[in-house]
């Protein structure tokens, strides 16, 4: 039994190393003996995270570090630690190292998501004691499992999530965690779309939600598989952008389309007109009404077009210039 345990520990450490998660380096396995790289300094082993005195700012930094390791472990190494807490993390050179992965399970293990939820609760509890404004357990669970979060949008996602968490009181977070825990215990969370057995029933429930509820991004508490399987909250299709960032993406898209509509002059026109070229971004007084600003820009563009040289005249000039150079 111990030999099997050592083999599993070795295999899981290799997967963590491959996913670039700080952990002991597995060196050699002989029967029930596993040799690992030493984590420490001057023959002194690195202390457990629970025994380290942390400032509030350092604790917040480590919290963000740990939850990103949890996500990388789930998404890249395809593992759930299943016993993650301050007792199974080392603190060395200002960073956290994950240890004791012999009990870790594959992400599609029958109880993997239950173990992950417990890991989220343990991590939150520890950092909450150190004054960190942590996410709720459900928010952290969704951060770890959401396939729409990428390297490109992760910083924006974490910034938004921590901003929301910082505005929430300790009592609000505690009561929300209690509700989420009860819902989680009673909910069935499939790991693949093939296991979504009552999709039609769930779709019907979502369609019955009032329009104002949908506008407020409401969600049925007993349908928890949207994030895990990468679906939108109304189950209408694939969630390509994290729900938390949807409003920011819409605003950016609107502003980009506005800029594209306002800048009608071409690159060649910009080169020809020099300083009079139409700018990509319009700086203006924030007090000026948006419609007024748009109107002003359009009028400016109209004036520029009056003095614009027709394309056929411009091409004729270019041909003439080339012909002279050739002679």
For each residue, the residues with C-beta under 8 A, 3 or more apart:
1: 4 5
2: 5 6 32
3: 6 7 31 32
4: 1 7 8
5: 1 2 8 9 32 102
6: 2 3 9 10 29 31 32 33 34 102
7: 3 4 10 11 29
8: 4 5 11 12 102 104
9: 5 6 12 13 26 34 100 101 102
10: 6 7 13 14 26 29 34
11: 7 8 14 15
12: 8 9 15 16 77 79 101 102 104
13: 9 10 16 17 23 24 25 26 36 101
14: 10 11 17 18 26
15: 11 12 18 19 77 78 79
16: 12 13 19 21 23 73 77 79 98 101
17: 13 14 20 21 23 25 26
18: 14 15 76 77
19: 15 16 72 73 76 77
20: 17 72
21: 16 17 69 72 73 77 98
22: 69 95 96 97 98
23: 13 16 17 97 98 99 101
24: 13 36 37 39 97 99
25: 13 17 36 37
26: 9 10 13 14 17 29 34 35 36 37
27: 35 36 37
28: 34 35
29: 6 7 10 26 33 34 35
30: 33 35
31: 3 6
32: 2 3 5 6
33: 6 29 30
34: 6 9 10 26 28 29
35: 26 27 28 29 30
36: 13 24 25 26 27
37: 24 25 26 27
38: 45
39: 24 45 46 90 92 97 99
40: 43 44 45 46 92
41: 44 46 92 93
42:
43: 40
44: 40 41
45: 38 39 40 90
46: 39 40 41 90 91 92 97
47: 51 52 90 91
48: 51 52 86 87 89 90 91
49: 52 62 86 87 89 90 91 96 126
50: 85 86 87 126
51: 47 48
52: 47 48 49 91
53:
54: 58 59 62 130
55: 58 59
56: 59 60 130 131 132
57: 60 61
58: 54 55 61 62 94
59: 54 55 56 62 63 127 130 131 132
60: 56 57 63 64 127 132 133
61: 57 58 64 65
62: 49 54 58 59 65 66 91 96 127
63: 59 60 66 67 123 127 132 134
64: 60 61 67 68 158 162
65: 61 62 68 69 95 96
66: 62 63 69 70 89 96 123 127
67: 63 64 70 71 123 135 140 143 144
68: 64 65 71 72 154 158
69: 21 22 65 66 72 73 96 98
70: 66 67 73 74 81 84 116 119 120 123 140 144
71: 67 68 74 75 143 144 149
72: 19 20 21 68 69 75 76 77
73: 16 19 21 69 70 76 77 79 80 81 98
74: 70 71 77 78 79 80 107 116 144 145
75: 71 72 78 144 147
76: 18 19 72 73
77: 12 15 16 18 19 21 72 73 74
78: 15 74 75 106 107 108
79: 12 15 16 73 74 101 104 105 106 107
80: 73 74 104 105 106 107 109 112 113 115 116 119
81: 70 73 84 88 98 101 104 115 119
82: 103 104 105 112 115 118 119
83: 88 100 103 104 115 119
84: 70 81 88 89 98 119 122 123
85: 50 88 89 119 122 123 126
86: 48 49 50 89 122 126
87: 48 49 50
88: 81 83 84 85 98 99 100
89: 48 49 66 84 85 86 96 97 98 99
90: 39 45 46 47 48 49 96 97 99
91: 46 47 48 49 52 62 94 95 96 97
92: 39 40 41 46 95 97
93: 41
94: 58 91
95: 22 65 91 92
96: 22 49 62 65 66 69 89 90 91
97: 22 23 24 39 46 89 90 91 92
98: 16 21 22 23 69 73 81 84 88 89 101
99: 23 24 39 88 89 90
100: 9 83 88 103
101: 9 12 13 16 23 79 81 98 104
102: 5 6 8 9 12
103: 82 83 100
104: 8 12 79 80 81 82 83 101
105: 79 80 82 109 111 112 115
106: 78 79 80 109 112
107: 74 78 79 80 112 191
108: 78 112 191 192
109: 80 105 106 112 115
110:
111: 105 114 115
112: 80 82 105 106 107 108 109 115 116 191
113: 80 116 117 141 145 189 191 228
114: 111 117 118
115: 80 81 82 83 105 109 111 112 118 119
116: 70 74 80 112 113 119 120 141 144 145
117: 113 114 120 121 137 141 184
118: 82 114 115 121 122
119: 70 80 81 82 83 84 85 115 116 122 123
120: 70 116 117 123 124 137 140 141 144
121: 117 118 124 125 137 177 181
122: 84 85 86 118 119 125 126
123: 63 66 67 70 84 85 119 120 126 127 134 140
124: 120 121 127 128 134 135 136 137 140 177
125: 121 122 128 129
126: 49 50 85 86 122 123 129 130
127: 59 60 62 63 66 123 124 130 132 134
128: 124 125 131 132 134 170
129: 125 126
130: 54 56 59 126 127
131: 56 59 128
132: 56 59 60 63 127 128
133: 60 162 165 166 168
134: 63 123 124 127 128 140 165 173
135: 67 124 139 140 143 161 162 164 165
136: 124 139 140 165 173 176 177 180
137: 117 120 121 124 140 141 177 180 181 184
138: 141 142 176 177 180 184
139: 135 136 142 143 161 164 165
140: 67 70 120 123 124 134 135 136 137 143 144
141: 113 116 117 120 137 138 144 145 227
142: 138 139 145 146 227
143: 67 71 135 139 140 146 149 157 158 161
144: 67 70 71 74 75 116 120 140 141
145: 74 113 116 141 142 227 228
146: 142 143 149 227 230 239 242
147: 75 230
148: 230 239 240 241 242
149: 71 143 146 153 154 157 242
150: 153 154
151: 154
152:
153: 149 150 156 157 241 242 245
154: 68 149 150 151 157 158
155: 158 159
156: 153 159 160 245 248
157: 143 149 153 154 160 161 242 244 245
158: 64 68 143 154 155 161 162
159: 155 156 162 163
160: 156 157 163 164 244 245 248
161: 135 139 143 157 158 164 165 244
162: 64 133 135 158 159 165 166
163: 159 160 166 167
164: 135 139 160 161 167 168 244
165: 133 134 135 136 139 161 162 168 173
166: 133 162 163
167: 163 164
168: 133 164 165 172 173 176
169: 172 173
170: 128 173 174
171: 174 175
172: 168 169 175 176
173: 134 136 165 168 169 170 176 177
174: 170 171 177 178
175: 171 172 178 179
176: 136 138 168 172 173 179 180
177: 121 124 136 137 138 173 174 180 181
178: 174 175 181 182
179: 175 176 182 183 221
180: 136 137 138 176 177 183 184
181: 121 137 177 178 184 185
182: 178 179 185 186
183: 179 180 186 187 221 222 224
184: 117 137 138 180 181 187 189 224
185: 181 182
186: 182 183 222
187: 183 184 222 223 224
188:
189: 113 184 224 225 228
190: 193 194 195 196 197 225 228 229
191: 107 108 112 113 195 228
192: 108 195 229
193: 190 196 229
194: 190
195: 190 191 192
196: 190 193 199 202 225 229
197: 190
198: 201 202
199: 196 202 203 235
200: 203 204
201: 198 204 205
202: 196 198 199 205 206 220 223 235
203: 199 200 206 207 235
204: 200 201 207 208
205: 201 202 208 209 220 223
206: 202 203 209 220 223 233 234 235
207: 203 204
208: 204 205
209: 205 206 213 214 218 220 234
210: 213 214
211: 214 215
212: 215 216
213: 209 210 216 218
214: 209 210 211 217 218 234
215: 211 212
216: 212 213
217: 214 233 243
218: 209 213 214
219: 223 226 233
220: 202 205 206 209 223
221: 179 183 224
222: 183 186 187
223: 187 202 205 206 219 220 226 235
224: 183 184 187 189 221 227 228
225: 189 190 196 228 229 231
226: 219 223 229 231 232 233 235 239
227: 141 142 145 146 224 230 239
228: 113 145 189 190 191 224 225
229: 190 192 193 196 225 226
230: 146 147 148 227 238 239
231: 225 226 235 237 238 239
232: 226 235 236 237 238 239 243
233: 206 217 219 226 239 243
234: 206 209 214
235: 199 202 203 206 223 226 231 232
236: 232
237: 231 232
238: 230 231 232
239: 146 148 226 227 230 231 232 233 242 243
240: 148
241: 148 153 245 246 249
242: 146 148 149 153 157 239 245 246
243: 217 232 233 239 246
244: 157 160 161 164
245: 153 156 157 160 241 242 248 249
246: 241 242 243 249 250
247: 250 251
248: 156 160 245 251 252
249: 241 245 246 252 253
250: 246 247 253 254
251: 247 248 254 255
252: 248 249 255 256
253: 249 250 256 257
254: 250 251 257 258
255: 251 252 258 259
256: 252 253 259 260
257: 253 254 260 261
258: 254 255 261 262 294
259: 255 256 262 263 280 281 282
260: 256 257 263
261: 257 258 264
262: 258 259 278 282 294 297 298 301
263: 259 260 278 279 280
264: 261 278 301 305
265: 269 270 273 277 278 301 304
266: 269 270
267: 270 271
268: 271 272 314
269: 265 266 272 273 277 308
270: 265 266 267 273 277 278
271: 267 268 274 277
272: 268 269 309 314
273: 265 269 270 276 277 304
274: 271 277
275:
276: 273 304
277: 265 269 270 271 273 274
278: 262 263 264 265 270 300 301 304
279: 263 282
280: 259 263
281: 259
282: 259 262 279 293 297
283:
284: 288 293
285: 288
286:
287:
288: 284 285 292 293 296
289: 292 293
290: 293 294
291: 294 295
292: 288 289 295 296
293: 282 284 288 289 290 296 297
294: 258 262 290 291 297 298
295: 291 292 298 299
296: 288 292 293 299 300
297: 262 282 293 294 300 301
298: 262 294 295 301 302
299: 295 296 302 303
300: 278 296 297 303 304
301: 262 264 265 278 297 298 304 305
302: 298 299 305 306
303: 299 300 306 307
304: 265 273 276 278 300 301 307 308
305: 264 301 302 308
306: 302 303
307: 303 304
308: 269 304 305
309: 272 313 314
310: 313 314
311: 314 315
312: 315 316
313: 309 310 316 317
314: 268 272 309 310 311 317 318
315: 311 312 318 319
316: 312 313 319 320
317: 313 314 320 321
318: 314 315 321 322
319: 315 316 322 323
320: 316 317 323 324
321: 317 318 324 325
322: 318 319 325 326
323: 319 320 326 327
324: 320 321 327
325: 321 322
326: 322 323
327: 323 324
